[in-house]
Amino acid sequence: MMKTIENNHVAVKPLDDALAIVMPYMKASPYNSSNPNVLHSSIIYSTSPLLGFKPDTKRKYKAKIIGAQLWYDPYMGIKDLVIALDSPDLVNRQQEIVNKYRGVSIYQEYMPHLTLVYDITGEFNYFVNEVLDAFASRYKGKVITFGDEYIESSSGMLNQGSDVVPDTGLEMLVRPIKVLKPVE
């Protein structure tokens, strides 16, 4: 069931240091890459509007790259290739929003990340493996910056999740797929 929730998605944009790392992969991707103009790291997708919330457009957030992963999003029913991040800054901001604006995330746990490619299929395993390897070695531990916080309304398959990971031909990949769990 598709529905739109007003002012429920808070996100930040990758700044130049982050873009310098991810843009070559986005350009080389044989998949439907994130549009560079809307590339973001979500802080929260709330199940209800964040009434009174004002984005802090001047604040900067640091994040350390911990690797690339395949995630299955049960709300959207797709596998995504993400850059996984360790970011106390983003985690603290999410908690701040939850506490001050009574936001309730649609996901059980917040895991900072930057989605590189949406809707992965099994057609181009060489590209997925190249990204997984590069972010497990060359970029692991690099600190990148986010800013330009914003809020928007979102629509999607909210509260329609499933833990079933569909078979899309990715069994060649040796890394596990992270299944995002919906809030019960």
N, C-alpha and C positions, 0 to 999 in steps of 0.2 A: 504494500500500500504506500503510494507516494504521498508525502505531505511536506509542506514548507513550514519551517519554524523560523519566525522572525528573530533577527539579531541573536543567533545562537552559536555561531562559529567564529571563534577568535583565532587569528593566525598571525604569523610574522613572515617577512620575506627574507630570503637569503641575500646577504650583501656581497660585495665584489669578491671577497676572498673565497666565499662558498661557490659563487657562480663560476669562478675560474677553474674550480675542480670539477663541477658537475656538467658544465656546458659541453665539453667535448663528447661526453657519453650521450648526452641528449641529442646532439647533432648526428652521432653515429648510429643511434638506435634504429633498428628495423621495425620497432613497435611504435605504438601511439604514445610518444613521450609527453610528459607534462609540457604545457605551453610555458615557455620561459617567462612570459608576462604574468602568469598566474602561479608560478612556482612558489610554494610556501611550506611552512611547517605549522601544522595545526597545534594550538595550545589546548583548545577544548571544542568539542561538538556537544553542546548542551541539549538535553531533552526538552528544555523550555527556554523562552527568551531570557536574556541576561539584562533585565530591566535596570536602567541607569548606568550601564557600563559605558565608559569612555576609553577608547584605545590610547595607550601611551605611545605616541608615534616617535618620540625621541629616545626611548629606552632601547638599549642594545642587549642582546643575549648571546652568550658564548656557548658553544657546544663542541664536544670532542667526538670525532668520528670513531665508532667502534666496529664498523663493518657494513657490508651490504647484506640484505636478507630478502627472501621472498615471503610475503605476508598474504594470507587469505583474508579478505574482508567479507564477513558473512552478510553485512548489510547490503553491499553492492553486488555480491556474488562473483567477485573477481580476485585474481592474484595480482599483487603489485610488487614491483622491485623497488625497495626502499633503501635509503642510506640511514642506518641506525645510529642514533646519537646518544651520548651521555651528556646531559645538560641539567645541572642543578638549577640554573637560571630559569629554564623553561618549566621544570617541575615545580619550582617555587611559585612561578607566575600562575600556573594552572591552579595550585592550591589557594593562592590569593583570590582568584576569580571564584572558585568553588565556595570559599568561606564568605567573601564579601557580597557576592551576587547570587548566592544559592544555586550555582550551576551544578547540574548533575550530568556527568559525561555519559554518552551512549556506550562507552567502552568501560570494562571493569577496571582496567589499569591504564595509566597514561604512559606511553612509550614515545619519547621524542624521536622524530624521524623526518626525513625529507623524501617524498615520493618521486622517484626518477621516472618510472614507467608504470602506467596503469594497464590492467587487463592483459597479463602475460599469458601467452599460449606456448605450446611445445615446439613451435616452428624454428625458433632461432636460439637454441640452447648455447651456441658458441658465444653469443653476445651476453647472455645472462651469466655464463661462467666467467667471461672476461671481467665483467663488472664485479662479481662476487670476489674474484681473485684480487683485483686491483684495490678494492676497499678493505680487504683482509690483510693486505701487505703495504702497498705504497702509501695509502692515505690513512691507514689506521693510526689513531692518536693525534691526527692533525686537528687543530682547533679552528673552527669557522664561526662566523658572526651572522646574526639575524637582527632585523630591526623593522621599522615601518609597520608596527602592529596595527591590525585593522579588525573590524567586526563586520560580519555579513549574515544574511539569512541563508539557510541551506535547505535543500530538499534531498531526499534519498529514501532508501528502504529502511527507515528508522524502526527499530523494534521488530524487525522481521528476520533477524539473523538465524543462522544455522551453523552448527559445528562441522558440517559435512564439507570436506574439501573435494571438489569435483576433480575428476581425472582429466587433465589437459595435456598429457604427454610430457610432463616434466620429471618423470621418474629417473631420468639420466642424471639429474642434479644430486649431488651428494649432501648438500646442506638441507637441514630440515626447514619446513615451512612453518612460520609463526601464524597460528590461528588467533585472530582477534576475537575475544569473547564478548558477546553482548551483555549488558547489565541485566541481571535476572529480575 
